[in-house]
Amino acid sequence: MPRSVNSVASRAKRKKILKLAKGYFGRRKNVYTVAKNAVEKAMLYSYRDRKNKKRTFRALWIQRINAGARQYGMSYSQFMGKVKANNIELNRKVLADLAMNNPEAFKAVVDQVK
């Protein structure tokens, strides 16, 4: 009996990898074995950096809130401590947006916590 090989599935698997490698430079875009390694590494980076993006944005928000709070003579930690103590339910993302784009509203929050 002849050997049975599922060439349809094999071809589909290779096409899927090469489609993901579209836009890569050199042999990474059209040689399956090279593309497979490049795509696998890219997937690892994308998984890792979806986590890192959250850290990066939180750090950015903290910097913006700190800069906004220091204009009114408070440090970031003092400001956030008073925000929590006064039960103001604004998260860092919203506070950073206020400090950046709506300074009057941020000043109102600072005045309320002082």
Summary of the structure (lengths in Angstrom):
residues: 114
radius of gyration: 25.6
end to end distance: 85.8
largest distance: 85.8
contacts: 276
relative contact order: 0.08
helix: 77%
strand: 0%
